[in-house]
Amino acid sequence: MLSSMIITLETIKELAQRREVYTDTPCFEHRGIRILTQDVRFLTSTGQEVHIRKGFEWDEASVPYGLRAIFPKSGKYAFSALLHDALYYMTQGTQEQADYEFYLWMLATINPQQAWFRYKAVQLFGWTYWNKNLKKPSTRCRLNRRLITIL
């Protein structure tokens, strides 16, 4: 189903309003890593199409263990985290653009206070991952880049 459609902010907002927003991405978990089981396509707020193919690996939202009861790693914003991780792996554009896209997608599904807190957290701490992916990408980063197309 998801591979046949492009997920937009409007799609996510409508589902959230009807309380039918996706609560998880089409994936399975293996040793704390999520692995996509089908292709997913997004249309960002700037009009870019981001196609993430089956096999993409990510760790959901990065949340310190002690805060997960308040800020779970997955849930209504799972697609926000998936898109954000794909943008971070590709390092096209800027970190600020990727973080703001994450914020917009979270605003569509969760309360504004939690969205703002998560946005500020990636602004403060995300630069380490962004720079690593930009300057010295890991094996997972290099493999994932092959599974992402941004048009």
C-alpha positions as CSV (number, residue, x, y, z in Angstrom):
1,M,0.0,0.0,0.0
2,L,2.6,2.6,1.1
3,S,4.9,1.8,-1.8
4,S,2.1,2.8,-4.2
5,M,1.6,6.3,-2.7
6,I,3.6,9.3,-1.9
7,I,3.2,10.4,1.8
8,T,2.7,14.1,2.2
9,L,2.3,16.4,5.1
10,E,-1.3,16.7,4.2
11,T,-1.8,12.9,4.2
12,I,-0.2,12.7,7.7
13,K,-2.3,15.6,9.0
14,E,-5.5,14.1,7.7
15,L,-4.7,10.7,9.3
16,A,-3.7,12.4,12.6
17,Q,-7.0,14.3,12.7
18,R,-9.0,11.1,12.2
19,R,-6.7,9.4,14.7
20,E,-5.6,7.0,12.0
21,V,-2.1,8.2,11.7
22,Y,0.5,5.5,11.2
23,T,1.9,4.5,14.5
24,D,4.8,2.5,13.0
25,T,6.6,2.2,9.8
26,P,6.5,-0.9,7.6
27,C,9.6,-2.6,9.1
28,F,11.0,-5.2,11.5
29,E,13.4,-4.7,14.3
30,H,16.7,-6.5,14.5
31,R,19.1,-5.7,17.4
32,G,17.6,-2.3,17.9
33,I,17.7,-1.4,14.3
34,R,14.7,-1.0,12.1
35,I,14.8,-2.4,8.6
36,L,12.2,-1.2,6.0
37,T,10.1,-4.0,4.5
38,Q,8.7,-2.0,1.6
39,D,9.5,1.1,-0.3
40,V,8.3,4.4,1.1
41,R,8.0,7.7,-0.8
42,F,7.7,11.2,0.8
43,L,7.0,14.6,-0.7
44,T,8.7,17.1,1.5
45,S,7.4,20.6,2.4
46,T,9.9,22.0,-0.3
47,G,8.5,19.7,-3.0
48,Q,11.4,17.2,-3.0
49,E,10.4,13.6,-3.5
50,V,12.4,11.3,-1.2
51,H,12.2,7.6,-2.2
52,I,13.5,5.2,0.5
53,R,13.7,1.6,-0.7
54,K,13.2,-1.7,1.1
55,G,16.2,-2.7,3.2
56,F,16.9,0.8,4.6
57,E,18.2,0.6,8.2
58,W,17.7,3.3,10.9
59,D,17.3,3.5,14.6
60,E,14.1,5.5,14.8
61,A,14.2,8.6,16.9
62,S,17.3,9.0,18.9
63,V,16.2,9.3,22.5
64,P,18.4,8.7,25.6
65,Y,17.2,5.6,27.5
66,G,16.1,7.5,30.6
67,L,13.7,9.8,28.6
68,R,12.0,7.1,26.5
69,A,9.0,6.9,28.9
70,I,8.2,10.5,28.1
71,F,9.6,10.6,24.6
72,P,9.3,7.2,23.0
73,K,11.6,6.2,20.1
74,S,8.6,5.3,17.8
75,G,5.0,6.1,17.6
76,K,2.9,8.7,15.7
77,Y,6.1,10.4,14.4
78,A,7.8,7.2,13.1
79,F,7.6,8.5,9.6
80,S,9.0,11.8,10.6
81,A,12.0,10.0,12.1
82,L,12.4,7.8,9.0
83,L,12.4,10.9,6.7
84,H,14.8,12.7,9.0
85,D,17.2,9.8,9.1
86,A,17.2,9.5,5.3
87,L,17.9,13.2,4.9
88,Y,20.8,12.9,7.4
89,Y,22.3,9.9,5.6
90,M,22.1,11.8,2.2
91,T,23.5,15.1,3.6
92,Q,22.1,17.0,0.7
93,G,21.0,20.5,1.5
94,T,21.8,21.5,5.1
95,Q,21.3,20.0,8.5
96,E,19.0,22.9,9.4
97,Q,16.7,22.1,6.4
98,A,16.6,18.4,7.5
99,D,15.8,19.3,11.1
100,Y,13.1,21.7,10.1
101,E,11.5,19.1,7.9
102,F,11.5,16.7,10.8
103,Y,9.8,19.4,12.9
104,L,7.1,20.1,10.3
105,W,6.3,16.4,10.0
106,M,6.2,16.0,13.8
107,L,3.8,19.0,14.1
108,A,1.4,17.1,11.9
109,T,1.1,14.2,14.3
110,I,2.1,15.2,17.9
111,N,1.5,18.1,20.2
112,P,3.5,21.2,19.5
113,Q,5.4,21.2,22.8
114,Q,6.8,17.7,22.2
115,A,7.5,18.5,18.6
116,W,9.4,21.6,19.7
117,F,11.4,19.7,22.3
118,R,12.4,17.0,19.8
119,Y,13.3,19.7,17.2
120,K,15.5,21.5,19.7
121,A,17.2,18.2,20.6
122,V,18.1,17.4,17.0
123,Q,19.3,21.0,16.6
124,L,21.6,20.7,19.6
125,F,22.9,17.2,19.2
126,G,22.3,16.2,15.5
127,W,25.4,17.9,14.2
128,T,27.6,15.1,15.4
129,Y,25.7,12.6,13.2
130,W,25.4,15.1,10.3
131,N,29.1,15.8,10.3
132,K,30.0,12.1,10.6
133,N,27.7,11.2,7.7
134,L,29.2,14.1,5.7
135,K,32.9,13.6,6.4
136,K,33.4,10.0,7.4
137,P,30.2,7.9,6.6
138,S,29.8,4.6,8.3
139,T,29.2,1.4,6.4
140,R,25.5,1.6,7.2
141,C,25.4,5.2,5.9
142,R,27.0,4.2,2.6
143,L,24.7,1.2,2.2
144,N,21.6,3.3,3.1
145,R,22.6,6.0,0.6
146,R,22.2,3.4,-2.2
147,L,18.6,2.9,-1.1
148,I,17.6,6.6,-1.1
149,T,16.7,8.8,-4.1
150,I,16.0,12.5,-3.7
151,L,14.4,14.2,-6.7
